[in-house]
Amino acid sequence: MSEKAAVLVAGSWGTALASVLADKGIDVNIWTRNEAQCQEINERHTNERFLPGVALPSKLVAVTDMEEAVRGASSVVIAAPSSAAREVACLLKPYWTENMLVVHATKGFETESLKRISTVISEELECEEGRIVVLSGPSHAEEVVKRCPTTVVVASLNDQEAAKAQDLFMHSYFRVYTNRDMLGAELAGAFKNIIALGAGMSDGLGYGDNAKAALLTRGLAEITRVGVEMGANPLTFAGLAGIGDLVVTATSKHSRNWRAGFMLGEGTPLEQVLSSMGMVVEGIRTTKAAHTISEKYQVQMPIASQIYHVLFEGMNPKTAVEALMGRDRKTEMEMMSIETWEQWHS
């Protein structure tokens, strides 16, 4: 009897991950609420709205019933937008069993509570957070479905669960590393979307490589700074979930966050940007979350702060850049508090 997996939500990333599993010979059910999308995937083996022009594996079967989706599955992959993660986990709960591996591939926070998605899922499934595995790293869905070489990280508090996820996804074109720092992997994957918005704004304003390099470098510094203050390992931010995902999201036209930022930099109003995208731009929600988190932990996030002003207070992106360039003089290594630094080096 062949292995079976369920992927919840047939967006671009969920479809890409389901395709990897199907390429491995795993029987995959991908769950969607949309009857027309379900029919398209099953009859035409395409998902044109999210991945136009891509032929999907025949082993990938779409279903609209949650019970049918997870029946007999040994693994469940949740690839929902952050705003829908709790609802999807709640729908999964009646059919989830203790022996199922649960992997989530969502990069963001729950909007109101600011909880990490692993926390949200564990609350709804009423299980320990160590049962959840986070999948993150530099991985455009558009490239994964074309079988371009891709490398990601799976992070969990439980080494055995991480190893199971590694075995589940490891393939000739999809390499998987493990990491124990689930907190850092989730924070890095969420916060880098803010910097990607900024990189898009910089390009939209017509600035060059110098500006983008500075933005990415200093953006990584503030992501690491707040992550460490929240309890993450600084080395995670130098890995695939951190700088790896930051580079790919902030420099590619595949990136929704970069594209949204580019349009804002060109002067397109936010409402028009959102209506034209047709898909979720996680960085916009995450910018609001970062604004609250930086105040809570008393950690400076100057780039995220200026992007917040652009998104939610109507500031001109060029004015935001001028504000960043005009900040007080700093030393480059003002990364974290002395107490936190000593904690990691004791």
Contacts in CASP RR format, 6 or more apart in sequence:
PFRMAT RR
TARGET T0000
AUTHOR 0000-0000-0000
METHOD contacts of the structure
MODEL  1
MSEKAAVLVAGSWGTALASVLADKGIDVNIWTRNEAQCQEINERHTNERF
LPGVALPSKLVAVTDMEEAVRGASSVVIAAPSSAAREVACLLKPYWTENM
LVVHATKGFETESLKRISTVISEELECEEGRIVVLSGPSHAEEVVKRCPT
TVVVASLNDQEAAKAQDLFMHSYFRVYTNRDMLGAELAGAFKNIIALGAG
MSDGLGYGDNAKAALLTRGLAEITRVGVEMGANPLTFAGLAGIGDLVVTA
TSKHSRNWRAGFMLGEGTPLEQVLSSMGMVVEGIRTTKAAHTISEKYQVQ
MPIASQIYHVLFEGMNPKTAVEALMGRDRKTEMEMMSIETWEQWHS
2 25 0 8 1.000
2 26 0 8 1.000
2 27 0 8 1.000
3 25 0 8 1.000
3 26 0 8 1.000
3 27 0 8 1.000
3 74 0 8 1.000
3 75 0 8 1.000
4 26 0 8 1.000
4 27 0 8 1.000
4 28 0 8 1.000
4 29 0 8 1.000
4 72 0 8 1.000
4 73 0 8 1.000
4 74 0 8 1.000
5 18 0 8 1.000
5 21 0 8 1.000
5 26 0 8 1.000
5 27 0 8 1.000
5 28 0 8 1.000
5 29 0 8 1.000
5 73 0 8 1.000
5 74 0 8 1.000
5 75 0 8 1.000
5 76 0 8 1.000
5 77 0 8 1.000
5 168 0 8 1.000
6 28 0 8 1.000
6 29 0 8 1.000
6 30 0 8 1.000
6 31 0 8 1.000
6 69 0 8 1.000
6 70 0 8 1.000
6 73 0 8 1.000
6 75 0 8 1.000
6 76 0 8 1.000
6 77 0 8 1.000
7 14 0 8 1.000
7 15 0 8 1.000
7 17 0 8 1.000
7 18 0 8 1.000
7 21 0 8 1.000
7 28 0 8 1.000
7 29 0 8 1.000
7 30 0 8 1.000
7 31 0 8 1.000
7 76 0 8 1.000
7 77 0 8 1.000
7 79 0 8 1.000
8 30 0 8 1.000
8 31 0 8 1.000
8 66 0 8 1.000
8 69 0 8 1.000
8 76 0 8 1.000
8 77 0 8 1.000
8 78 0 8 1.000
8 79 0 8 1.000
8 80 0 8 1.000
8 88 0 8 1.000
8 92 0 8 1.000
9 31 0 8 1.000
9 32 0 8 1.000
9 78 0 8 1.000
9 79 0 8 1.000
9 80 0 8 1.000
9 81 0 8 1.000
9 84 0 8 1.000
9 88 0 8 1.000
10 18 0 8 1.000
10 30 0 8 1.000
10 31 0 8 1.000
10 32 0 8 1.000
10 34 0 8 1.000
10 37 0 8 1.000
10 38 0 8 1.000
10 41 0 8 1.000
10 47 0 8 1.000
10 50 0 8 1.000
10 62 0 8 1.000
11 32 0 8 1.000
11 47 0 8 1.000
11 50 0 8 1.000
11 79 0 8 1.000
12 47 0 8 1.000
12 50 0 8 1.000
12 51 0 8 1.000
12 141 0 8 1.000
12 142 0 8 1.000
12 279 0 8 1.000
13 79 0 8 1.000
13 105 0 8 1.000
13 139 0 8 1.000
13 141 0 8 1.000
14 30 0 8 1.000
14 77 0 8 1.000
14 79 0 8 1.000
14 105 0 8 1.000
14 141 0 8 1.000
15 30 0 8 1.000
15 41 0 8 1.000
15 47 0 8 1.000
15 50 0 8 1.000
15 51 0 8 1.000
15 56 0 8 1.000
15 60 0 8 1.000
15 141 0 8 1.000
15 145 0 8 1.000
16 51 0 8 1.000
16 139 0 8 1.000
16 141 0 8 1.000
16 142 0 8 1.000
16 144 0 8 1.000
16 145 0 8 1.000
17 77 0 8 1.000
17 79 0 8 1.000
17 105 0 8 1.000
17 135 0 8 1.000
17 144 0 8 1.000
17 169 0 8 1.000
18 28 0 8 1.000
18 30 0 8 1.000
18 60 0 8 1.000
18 77 0 8 1.000
19 56 0 8 1.000
19 57 0 8 1.000
19 60 0 8 1.000
19 144 0 8 1.000
19 145 0 8 1.000
20 144 0 8 1.000
20 169 0 8 1.000
20 171 0 8 1.000
20 174 0 8 1.000
21 28 0 8 1.000
21 77 0 8 1.000
21 168 0 8 1.000
21 169 0 8 1.000
22 28 0 8 1.000
22 56 0 8 1.000
22 57 0 8 1.000
22 58 0 8 1.000
22 59 0 8 1.000
22 60 0 8 1.000
23 57 0 8 1.000
23 147 0 8 1.000
23 171 0 8 1.000
24 171 0 8 1.000
25 59 0 8 1.000
26 59 0 8 1.000
26 168 0 8 1.000
27 59 0 8 1.000
27 61 0 8 1.000
28 57 0 8 1.000
28 59 0 8 1.000
28 60 0 8 1.000
28 61 0 8 1.000
29 61 0 8 1.000
29 62 0 8 1.000
29 63 0 8 1.000
29 68 0 8 1.000
29 69 0 8 1.000
29 70 0 8 1.000
29 73 0 8 1.000
30 41 0 8 1.000
30 60 0 8 1.000
30 61 0 8 1.000
30 62 0 8 1.000
30 63 0 8 1.000
30 69 0 8 1.000
31 62 0 8 1.000
31 63 0 8 1.000
31 64 0 8 1.000
31 66 0 8 1.000
31 69 0 8 1.000
32 38 0 8 1.000
32 41 0 8 1.000
32 62 0 8 1.000
32 63 0 8 1.000
32 64 0 8 1.000
33 64 0 8 1.000
34 64 0 8 1.000
35 64 0 8 1.000
37 47 0 8 1.000
37 49 0 8 1.000
37 62 0 8 1.000
38 62 0 8 1.000
38 63 0 8 1.000
38 64 0 8 1.000
39 62 0 8 1.000
40 46 0 8 1.000
40 47 0 8 1.000
40 48 0 8 1.000
40 62 0 8 1.000
41 47 0 8 1.000
41 56 0 8 1.000
41 60 0 8 1.000
41 61 0 8 1.000
41 62 0 8 1.000
42 61 0 8 1.000
42 62 0 8 1.000
45 55 0 8 1.000
45 56 0 8 1.000
45 57 0 8 1.000
45 58 0 8 1.000
45 60 0 8 1.000
46 53 0 8 1.000
46 54 0 8 1.000
46 55 0 8 1.000
46 56 0 8 1.000
47 54 0 8 1.000
47 56 0 8 1.000
50 141 0 8 1.000
50 279 0 8 1.000
51 141 0 8 1.000
51 142 0 8 1.000
51 145 0 8 1.000
54 142 0 8 1.000
54 145 0 8 1.000
54 146 0 8 1.000
56 145 0 8 1.000
63 69 0 8 1.000
66 91 0 8 1.000
66 92 0 8 1.000
66 95 0 8 1.000
67 94 0 8 1.000
67 95 0 8 1.000
70 76 0 8 1.000
70 92 0 8 1.000
70 95 0 8 1.000
70 96 0 8 1.000
70 100 0 8 1.000
71 95 0 8 1.000
73 100 0 8 1.000
74 99 0 8 1.000
74 100 0 8 1.000
74 101 0 8 1.000
75 100 0 8 1.000
75 101 0 8 1.000
75 102 0 8 1.000
75 103 0 8 1.000
75 164 0 8 1.000
75 168 0 8 1.000
76 92 0 8 1.000
76 96 0 8 1.000
76 100 0 8 1.000
76 101 0 8 1.000
76 102 0 8 1.000
76 103 0 8 1.000
77 103 0 8 1.000
77 104 0 8 1.000
77 105 0 8 1.000
77 135 0 8 1.000
78 85 0 8 1.000
78 88 0 8 1.000
78 89 0 8 1.000
78 92 0 8 1.000
78 102 0 8 1.000
78 103 0 8 1.000
78 104 0 8 1.000
78 105 0 8 1.000
78 106 0 8 1.000
78 117 0 8 1.000
78 121 0 8 1.000
79 104 0 8 1.000
79 105 0 8 1.000
79 106 0 8 1.000
80 87 0 8 1.000
80 88 0 8 1.000
80 106 0 8 1.000
81 106 0 8 1.000
81 280 0 8 1.000
81 282 0 8 1.000
82 106 0 8 1.000
82 107 0 8 1.000
82 108 0 8 1.000
82 109 0 8 1.000
82 110 0 8 1.000
82 111 0 8 1.000
82 117 0 8 1.000
82 190 0 8 1.000
82 282 0 8 1.000
82 285 0 8 1.000
83 110 0 8 1.000
83 111 0 8 1.000
83 280 0 8 1.000
83 285 0 8 1.000
85 104 0 8 1.000
85 106 0 8 1.000
85 110 0 8 1.000
85 117 0 8 1.000
85 120 0 8 1.000
85 121 0 8 1.000
86 110 0 8 1.000
86 120 0 8 1.000
86 121 0 8 1.000
86 123 0 8 1.000
86 124 0 8 1.000
89 120 0 8 1.000
89 121 0 8 1.000
89 123 0 8 1.000
89 124 0 8 1.000
89 125 0 8 1.000
90 124 0 8 1.000
92 124 0 8 1.000
92 125 0 8 1.000
93 124 0 8 1.000
93 125 0 8 1.000
93 126 0 8 1.000
96 102 0 8 1.000
96 125 0 8 1.000
98 127 0 8 1.000
101 133 0 8 1.000
101 161 0 8 1.000
101 164 0 8 1.000
101 165 0 8 1.000
101 168 0 8 1.000
102 121 0 8 1.000
102 125 0 8 1.000
102 127 0 8 1.000
102 131 0 8 1.000
102 132 0 8 1.000
102 133 0 8 1.000
103 132 0 8 1.000
103 133 0 8 1.000
103 134 0 8 1.000
103 135 0 8 1.000
103 154 0 8 1.000
103 165 0 8 1.000
103 168 0 8 1.000
104 117 0 8 1.000
104 118 0 8 1.000
104 121 0 8 1.000
104 132 0 8 1.000
104 133 0 8 1.000
104 134 0 8 1.000
104 135 0 8 1.000
105 134 0 8 1.000
105 135 0 8 1.000
105 136 0 8 1.000
106 117 0 8 1.000
107 136 0 8 1.000
107 186 0 8 1.000
107 189 0 8 1.000
107 190 0 8 1.000
107 192 0 8 1.000
107 193 0 8 1.000
107 245 0 8 1.000
107 282 0 8 1.000
108 116 0 8 1.000
108 117 0 8 1.000
108 186 0 8 1.000
108 189 0 8 1.000
108 190 0 8 1.000
108 193 0 8 1.000
108 282 0 8 1.000
108 283 0 8 1.000
108 285 0 8 1.000
108 286 0 8 1.000
108 289 0 8 1.000
109 115 0 8 1.000
109 116 0 8 1.000
109 117 0 8 1.000
109 190 0 8 1.000
109 285 0 8 1.000
109 286 0 8 1.000
109 289 0 8 1.000
110 116 0 8 1.000
110 117 0 8 1.000
110 120 0 8 1.000
111 285 0 8 1.000
111 288 0 8 1.000
111 289 0 8 1.000
113 120 0 8 1.000
114 289 0 8 1.000
114 292 0 8 1.000
114 293 0 8 1.000
115 123 0 8 1.000
116 183 0 8 1.000
116 186 0 8 1.000
116 187 0 8 1.000
116 190 0 8 1.000
117 134 0 8 1.000
117 186 0 8 1.000
118 129 0 8 1.000
118 132 0 8 1.000
118 134 0 8 1.000
118 182 0 8 1.000
118 186 0 8 1.000
119 129 0 8 1.000
121 132 0 8 1.000
122 128 0 8 1.000
122 129 0 8 1.000
122 130 0 8 1.000
122 131 0 8 1.000
122 132 0 8 1.000
125 131 0 8 1.000
129 157 0 8 1.000
129 182 0 8 1.000
130 156 0 8 1.000
130 157 0 8 1.000
130 158 0 8 1.000
130 161 0 8 1.000
130 182 0 8 1.000
131 158 0 8 1.000
131 161 0 8 1.000
132 156 0 8 1.000
132 161 0 8 1.000
132 182 0 8 1.000
133 154 0 8 1.000
133 155 0 8 1.000
133 156 0 8 1.000
133 161 0 8 1.000
133 162 0 8 1.000
133 164 0 8 1.000
133 165 0 8 1.000
133 182 0 8 1.000
134 154 0 8 1.000
134 155 0 8 1.000
134 156 0 8 1.000
134 182 0 8 1.000
134 185 0 8 1.000
134 186 0 8 1.000
135 152 0 8 1.000
135 153 0 8 1.000
135 154 0 8 1.000
135 165 0 8 1.000
135 169 0 8 1.000
136 152 0 8 1.000
136 153 0 8 1.000
136 155 0 8 1.000
136 185 0 8 1.000
136 186 0 8 1.000
136 188 0 8 1.000
136 189 0 8 1.000
136 240 0 8 1.000
136 241 0 8 1.000
136 245 0 8 1.000
137 151 0 8 1.000
137 152 0 8 1.000
137 153 0 8 1.000
137 189 0 8 1.000
137 240 0 8 1.000
137 241 0 8 1.000
137 242 0 8 1.000
137 244 0 8 1.000
137 245 0 8 1.000
137 248 0 8 1.000
138 150 0 8 1.000
138 151 0 8 1.000
138 152 0 8 1.000
138 240 0 8 1.000
138 244 0 8 1.000
138 245 0 8 1.000
138 247 0 8 1.000
138 248 0 8 1.000
138 249 0 8 1.000
139 150 0 8 1.000
139 152 0 8 1.000
139 245 0 8 1.000
139 248 0 8 1.000
140 248 0 8 1.000
140 252 0 8 1.000
140 254 0 8 1.000
140 255 0 8 1.000
141 254 0 8 1.000
142 254 0 8 1.000
143 150 0 8 1.000
143 254 0 8 1.000
144 150 0 8 1.000
144 174 0 8 1.000
147 173 0 8 1.000
148 173 0 8 1.000
149 173 0 8 1.000
149 175 0 8 1.000
150 173 0 8 1.000
150 174 0 8 1.000
150 175 0 8 1.000
151 174 0 8 1.000
151 175 0 8 1.000
151 176 0 8 1.000
151 177 0 8 1.000
151 240 0 8 1.000
152 169 0 8 1.000
152 174 0 8 1.000
152 175 0 8 1.000
152 176 0 8 1.000
152 177 0 8 1.000
152 240 0 8 1.000
153 176 0 8 1.000
153 177 0 8 1.000
153 178 0 8 1.000
153 179 0 8 1.000
153 185 0 8 1.000
153 239 0 8 1.000
153 240 0 8 1.000
153 241 0 8 1.000
154 162 0 8 1.000
154 165 0 8 1.000
154 166 0 8 1.000
154 169 0 8 1.000
154 176 0 8 1.000
154 177 0 8 1.000
154 178 0 8 1.000
154 179 0 8 1.000
155 162 0 8 1.000
155 178 0 8 1.000
155 179 0 8 1.000
155 180 0 8 1.000
155 181 0 8 1.000
155 182 0 8 1.000
155 184 0 8 1.000
155 185 0 8 1.000
155 186 0 8 1.000
155 236 0 8 1.000
155 241 0 8 1.000
156 162 0 8 1.000
156 165 0 8 1.000
156 178 0 8 1.000
156 180 0 8 1.000
156 182 0 8 1.000
157 180 0 8 1.000
157 182 0 8 1.000
159 178 0 8 1.000
159 180 0 8 1.000
162 178 0 8 1.000
162 179 0 8 1.000
162 180 0 8 1.000
163 178 0 8 1.000
165 176 0 8 1.000
165 178 0 8 1.000
166 176 0 8 1.000
166 177 0 8 1.000
166 178 0 8 1.000
169 176 0 8 1.000
170 176 0 8 1.000
177 240 0 8 1.000
179 185 0 8 1.000
179 236 0 8 1.000
179 241 0 8 1.000
181 232 0 8 1.000
181 233 0 8 1.000
181 235 0 8 1.000
181 236 0 8 1.000
183 227 0 8 1.000
183 230 0 8 1.000
183 231 0 8 1.000
183 232 0 8 1.000
184 227 0 8 1.000
184 231 0 8 1.000
184 232 0 8 1.000
184 233 0 8 1.000
184 236 0 8 1.000
184 237 0 8 1.000
184 241 0 8 1.000
185 236 0 8 1.000
185 241 0 8 1.000
187 223 0 8 1.000
187 226 0 8 1.000
187 227 0 8 1.000
187 230 0 8 1.000
187 232 0 8 1.000
188 223 0 8 1.000
188 227 0 8 1.000
188 232 0 8 1.000
188 236 0 8 1.000
188 237 0 8 1.000
188 241 0 8 1.000
188 242 0 8 1.000
188 245 0 8 1.000
188 246 0 8 1.000
189 241 0 8 1.000
189 242 0 8 1.000
189 245 0 8 1.000
190 282 0 8 1.000
190 286 0 8 1.000
190 289 0 8 1.000
191 223 0 8 1.000
191 226 0 8 1.000
191 227 0 8 1.000
191 286 0 8 1.000
191 290 0 8 1.000
191 304 0 8 1.000
192 223 0 8 1.000
192 242 0 8 1.000
192 245 0 8 1.000
192 246 0 8 1.000
192 249 0 8 1.000
192 250 0 8 1.000
193 249 0 8 1.000
193 257 0 8 1.000
193 281 0 8 1.000
193 282 0 8 1.000
193 283 0 8 1.000
193 286 0 8 1.000
194 283 0 8 1.000
194 286 0 8 1.000
194 287 0 8 1.000
194 290 0 8 1.000
194 303 0 8 1.000
194 304 0 8 1.000
194 307 0 8 1.000
195 215 0 8 1.000
195 216 0 8 1.000
195 219 0 8 1.000
195 220 0 8 1.000
195 223 0 8 1.000
195 246 0 8 1.000
195 249 0 8 1.000
195 250 0 8 1.000
195 303 0 8 1.000
195 304 0 8 1.000
196 246 0 8 1.000
196 249 0 8 1.000
196 250 0 8 1.000
196 255 0 8 1.000
196 257 0 8 1.000
196 258 0 8 1.000
196 261 0 8 1.000
196 283 0 8 1.000
197 257 0 8 1.000
197 258 0 8 1.000
197 260 0 8 1.000
197 261 0 8 1.000
197 264 0 8 1.000
197 281 0 8 1.000
197 283 0 8 1.000
197 284 0 8 1.000
197 287 0 8 1.000
197 307 0 8 1.000
197 311 0 8 1.000
198 215 0 8 1.000
198 250 0 8 1.000
198 261 0 8 1.000
198 303 0 8 1.000
198 307 0 8 1.000
199 212 0 8 1.000
199 215 0 8 1.000
199 216 0 8 1.000
199 250 0 8 1.000
199 251 0 8 1.000
199 258 0 8 1.000
199 261 0 8 1.000
200 250 0 8 1.000
200 257 0 8 1.000
200 258 0 8 1.000
200 259 0 8 1.000
200 260 0 8 1.000
200 261 0 8 1.000
200 262 0 8 1.000
200 264 0 8 1.000
200 265 0 8 1.000
201 261 0 8 1.000
201 262 0 8 1.000
201 264 0 8 1.000
201 265 0 8 1.000
201 307 0 8 1.000
201 310 0 8 1.000
201 317 0 8 1.000
201 320 0 8 1.000
201 321 0 8 1.000
202 208 0 8 1.000
202 211 0 8 1.000
202 212 0 8 1.000
202 215 0 8 1.000
202 265 0 8 1.000
202 321 0 8 1.000
203 212 0 8 1.000
203 258 0 8 1.000
203 262 0 8 1.000
203 265 0 8 1.000
204 261 0 8 1.000
204 262 0 8 1.000
204 263 0 8 1.000
204 264 0 8 1.000
204 265 0 8 1.000
204 266 0 8 1.000
205 265 0 8 1.000
205 266 0 8 1.000
205 317 0 8 1.000
205 318 0 8 1.000
205 321 0 8 1.000
207 321 0 8 1.000
211 321 0 8 1.000
212 250 0 8 1.000
212 251 0 8 1.000
215 250 0 8 1.000
215 303 0 8 1.000
216 246 0 8 1.000
216 247 0 8 1.000
216 250 0 8 1.000
218 302 0 8 1.000
218 303 0 8 1.000
219 246 0 8 1.000
219 303 0 8 1.000
220 237 0 8 1.000
220 242 0 8 1.000
220 243 0 8 1.000
220 246 0 8 1.000
221 335 0 8 1.000
222 299 0 8 1.000
222 300 0 8 1.000
222 301 0 8 1.000
222 302 0 8 1.000
222 303 0 8 1.000
222 304 0 8 1.000
223 237 0 8 1.000
223 242 0 8 1.000
223 246 0 8 1.000
224 234 0 8 1.000
224 237 0 8 1.000
224 335 0 8 1.000
224 336 0 8 1.000
225 299 0 8 1.000
225 300 0 8 1.000
225 301 0 8 1.000
225 335 0 8 1.000
225 336 0 8 1.000
226 290 0 8 1.000
226 293 0 8 1.000
226 294 0 8 1.000
226 297 0 8 1.000
226 299 0 8 1.000
226 301 0 8 1.000
227 237 0 8 1.000
228 234 0 8 1.000
228 335 0 8 1.000
228 336 0 8 1.000
228 340 0 8 1.000
228 344 0 8 1.000
229 297 0 8 1.000
229 299 0 8 1.000
229 336 0 8 1.000
229 337 0 8 1.000
229 340 0 8 1.000
230 293 0 8 1.000
230 297 0 8 1.000
233 344 0 8 1.000
234 335 0 8 1.000
234 336 0 8 1.000
234 344 0 8 1.000
236 242 0 8 1.000
237 243 0 8 1.000
248 255 0 8 1.000
249 255 0 8 1.000
249 257 0 8 1.000
249 258 0 8 1.000
250 257 0 8 1.000
250 258 0 8 1.000
251 258 0 8 1.000
252 258 0 8 1.000
253 259 0 8 1.000
256 277 0 8 1.000
256 279 0 8 1.000
256 280 0 8 1.000
256 281 0 8 1.000
256 282 0 8 1.000
257 281 0 8 1.000
257 282 0 8 1.000
257 283 0 8 1.000
259 277 0 8 1.000
260 273 0 8 1.000
260 274 0 8 1.000
260 277 0 8 1.000
260 281 0 8 1.000
260 283 0 8 1.000
260 284 0 8 1.000
261 273 0 8 1.000
263 272 0 8 1.000
263 273 0 8 1.000
263 276 0 8 1.000
264 270 0 8 1.000
264 273 0 8 1.000
264 310 0 8 1.000
264 311 0 8 1.000
264 317 0 8 1.000
265 317 0 8 1.000
267 317 0 8 1.000
268 276 0 8 1.000
270 284 0 8 1.000
270 311 0 8 1.000
273 281 0 8 1.000
274 281 0 8 1.000
274 284 0 8 1.000
284 311 0 8 1.000
287 304 0 8 1.000
287 307 0 8 1.000
287 308 0 8 1.000
287 311 0 8 1.000
287 312 0 8 1.000
288 308 0 8 1.000
288 311 0 8 1.000
288 312 0 8 1.000
290 301 0 8 1.000
290 304 0 8 1.000
290 308 0 8 1.000
291 301 0 8 1.000
291 304 0 8 1.000
291 305 0 8 1.000
291 308 0 8 1.000
293 299 0 8 1.000
294 300 0 8 1.000
294 301 0 8 1.000
294 304 0 8 1.000
294 305 0 8 1.000
302 324 0 8 1.000
302 327 0 8 1.000
303 324 0 8 1.000
306 315 0 8 1.000
306 320 0 8 1.000
306 321 0 8 1.000
306 323 0 8 1.000
306 324 0 8 1.000
307 320 0 8 1.000
309 315 0 8 1.000
309 320 0 8 1.000
309 323 0 8 1.000
310 316 0 8 1.000
310 317 0 8 1.000
310 320 0 8 1.000
335 341 0 8 1.000
END
